[in-house]
Amino acid sequence: MTLPEKQAAWREKYLLIPDAQDRLATIVSRKSRLEPLRENERCDAHLVPGCVSRVWLAVEVAEGRLRVRVDGEAALVKGLAGFLGEFFDGAPAQEAATFEPTLFEDLGIQRMLSPTRLQGLQKVAARIRALAAGQ
């Protein structure tokens, strides 16, 4: 499944939840499903610059596909950044390097987040794209 197809499928799935606040809670609750980072991965080299709350991002490319793992200090940030990581996980690196997801806007979650939170999520997505591009 391409990233645009995955985005459309996730949009359809989460819009079945009628209330945007409930959608946000459902997305954030997914953080418990995330594979934790190893202790040595929670280091400055994996910190996403520009985030108010600390977010660590471990991205590997194997056989042309991304393997994305995320961790964060704050529950909300960990859940939202993890949602982005889960979205990009398994995608072809070449496709991920140029794809800008719009899920937070599409699901009405953008309106519920502070500008600093939104900026942090944009930094996480940008960092995933940069690492997918090999930078």
Secondary structure, 3 states (H helix, E strand, C coil): CCHHHHHHHHHHHHCCCCCHHHHHHHHHHHHHHCCCCCHHHCCHHHECCCCCCCEEEEEEEECCEEEEEEEECCHHHHHHHHHHHHHHCCCEHHHHCCCCCCHHHHCCCHHHCCHHHHHHHHHHHHHHHHHHCCC
